[in-house]
Amino acid sequence: MKSKNEKAAASGPDCSTDPIGSLKQMFINTTMGTRVKAGQCPVRRAVFLKPHGVVKAEFIVLPGLPAKYRVGIFAHEKFEAWMRFSSDTVPGNPDMKTTVGVGIKLFGVPGKKLLSQDEDATTADFLLQNMNVFFVDTAKDMCEFTKAGVVDHDYDKYLKAHPVTKKILDEMQKVVPSCLTTPYWSGLPYSFGKEYVKYKLVPVAPPFGAPAQQNGPDYLAADMQARLSMGEAQFQFMVQFRTHPDKMPLDKATVAWDEQLSPPVPLATIVIRQQDINAQGQASYGENLSFNPWRTLQEHMPQGSISEARKVVYQAGADYRRYLNGEPAVEPDAPRQLNQQP
């Protein structure tokens, strides 16, 4: 007799009635499960699994912010942080024209977190990528897109019927000279107290050194190592407020929020000190970290159905990966320090 879960898996994804459950099935059972059966070791993430570098940073809230901006995380002075830069491709594939993302984990953040498994954690996460929109609107759309590739093995048919998605995916295939000199966006909206915002990272004070030659498959990691070995890098952390609800939807992720209508406001500076990203243990530390946009305060609740799907899929993926890799499925109490001596 087959169990209920086995019957559900056998029936295949149902994007109309259960898009989130179907996405979990396709990303965890099918995508990650297939890689595990093929011998992937250690087990990697379902998406953004090619790392370029993991760096120690400081998240410094700008002093003297008006009261309306001192909300949640931004009511504090500063946090220690770790950042993981990666591409949405598999290790071994070249970096060129891949979508680049960054996960930011803050440490020492007081308050109950939205992610039930980590409600008492003192960490909080941000996720951004080098594109200001998502390539589908809703979780149902994401499910249908994923099914087209993972189950039906025919993205072309889907993209022919969805020209907006195709256009955005084409635009995402752009050259990124350096992870440290490109802007990043959340793409998806979040609460900001009683308002709504999107996040943006803007590079400032580029680190020393010329970019590495872009003729190697792993040039982004080489560039980051070269730059941070010579100096520090900085980003402005900005929020863009939802000022025109009719033009700034919460659950239509392909629609960009016009920065002419609502210019992003800088609220913090991220400082990445000079460091050796190839120091022993640093890359492994970053790969063991889990990032989930729901690991945050109530004031910064993610919005939209794609965010709802991320909550389930990202947590399931982290649990599966950590279990098979023999890692504890808990958040770290304190950040790893650089150049720590025995």
C-alpha positions, 0 to 999 in steps of 0.5 A, spaced: 500 500 500 502 506 498 502 512 503 498 518 502 505 522 500 507 517 495 500 517 492 501 525 491 508 524 488 506 519 483 500 523 481 505 529 479 504 536 481 498 540 481 499 547 480 492 549 480 490 547 487 496 546 490 502 550 487 506 551 494 506 543 495 507 542 488 513 547 488 516 543 494 515 536 491 519 539 484 524 542 488 526 538 493 523 531 491 525 531 484 531 536 483 535 535 490 533 528 490 535 526 483 542 530 485 543 526 491 541 519 487 546 521 482 552 522 488 552 529 489 556 530 496 555 534 500 548 536 498 547 543 495 541 548 495 536 547 490 537 554 487 543 559 487 548 553 488 554 555 485 558 560 490 562 565 489 564 567 496 562 568 503 564 574 506 564 577 513 561 584 514 557 589 518 550 592 517 551 599 520 544 603 520 545 610 518 545 615 524 540 620 525 534 617 521 527 620 522 522 616 526 518 613 520 525 609 518 527 606 525 522 600 524 524 593 526 531 592 524 532 599 522 531 601 530 538 598 532 545 601 531 548 595 527 549 588 526 555 583 525 553 579 518 555 574 513 554 574 506 553 569 501 554 571 493 552 565 488 549 564 481 543 560 480 547 555 476 551 548 478 558 548 480 562 547 474 558 551 469 561 558 467 559 564 471 558 568 465 551 571 464 548 567 470 543 570 475 547 573 481 544 573 488 546 575 495 544 572 501 545 576 508 544 574 515 544 579 520 546 576 527 544 579 534 537 581 532 532 581 538 525 579 537 521 573 535 522 571 528 516 569 523 519 562 521 516 558 526 522 553 526 527 559 528 522 564 532 527 564 538 533 565 533 537 571 533 539 572 526 535 575 520 536 574 513 535 578 506 535 575 499 536 579 493 539 578 486 541 582 480 534 583 477 529 588 479 523 584 478 521 576 478 520 572 472 513 570 473 508 573 477 505 568 482 506 562 486 501 558 481 505 561 475 512 559 478 509 552 479 507 552 472 514 554 469 517 549 474 513 544 471 514 545 464 522 544 465 522 539 471 516 535 469 515 536 462 522 538 459 519 543 455 521 550 457 520 553 450 513 551 449 511 555 456 516 561 454 512 561 447 506 562 451 508 567 456 512 572 452 513 577 459 517 571 462 521 570 456 523 577 456 525 578 463 529 571 463 533 574 457 534 580 460 537 576 466 542 573 462 547 579 463 554 580 464 556 581 471 563 584 472 564 583 479 559 581 485 562 587 489 560 592 483 553 590 481 546 592 484 541 587 487 534 588 488 529 584 493 524 583 487 519 581 491 515 586 497 516 586 504 512 590 510 515 595 513 511 596 519 504 599 516 507 600 509 510 596 504 517 596 501 522 593 496 529 592 498 535 594 494 543 594 494 547 599 491 555 598 491 559 604 493 567 605 494 569 599 490 574 595 493 581 596 490 584 592 484 582 591 477 577 585 475 580 579 474 580 576 467 573 574 464 575 568 460 575 563 466 569 559 468 569 562 475 571 569 474 567 572 479 570 568 485 577 570 482 575 577 482 572 577 489 578 574 492 583 579 488 579 585 490 578 584 498 585 582 499 587 589 497 581 593 500 574 593 503 567 594 499 561 597 501 554 597 499 548 602 501 542 598 503 536 602 501 528 601 501 523 603 496 516 605 499 510 603 495 507 610 494 502 608 488 498 602 490 495 601 483 502 601 480 506 597 485 502 591 486 504 586 492 503 579 488 505 581 481 512 580 481 514 581 474 512 589 475 517 593 477 516 599 482 518 605 478 524 608 482 522 615 479 515 615 482 518 612 489 526 613 489 529 608 494 531 611 500 538 609 504 537 606 511 544 602 512 551 601 510 554 594 509 561 594 510 565 588 507 572 589 511 579 586 507 579 579 508 581 572 505 575 569 502 579 563 501 581 562 508 580 555 511 573 554 513 570 560 511 567 557 504 564 551 508 561 556 514 557 559 508 555 553 505 552 551 511 548 557 513 541 557 511 537 563 508 530 564 508 526 571 507 521 569 513 527 569 518 525 576 520 521 580 524 514 581 524 515 588 521 518 586 515 514 580 513 514 578 506 508 579 501 505 575 495 504 568 494 511 567 491 514 569 498 509 564 501 512 559 497 519 561 498 517 560 506 516 552 505 520 550 499 527 554 502 525 551 509 524 544 506 531 544 502 535 547 508 532 541 512 533 536 507 540 538 505 543 539 513 540 532 515 544 529 509 550 533 510 550 531 518 549 538 520 545 541 525 538 544 523 539 550 527 541 557 527 548 559 529 548 563 536 554 568 534 557 569 527 564 566 525 570 571 526 575 572 521 582 570 523 580 567 529 586 563 533 586 557 537 
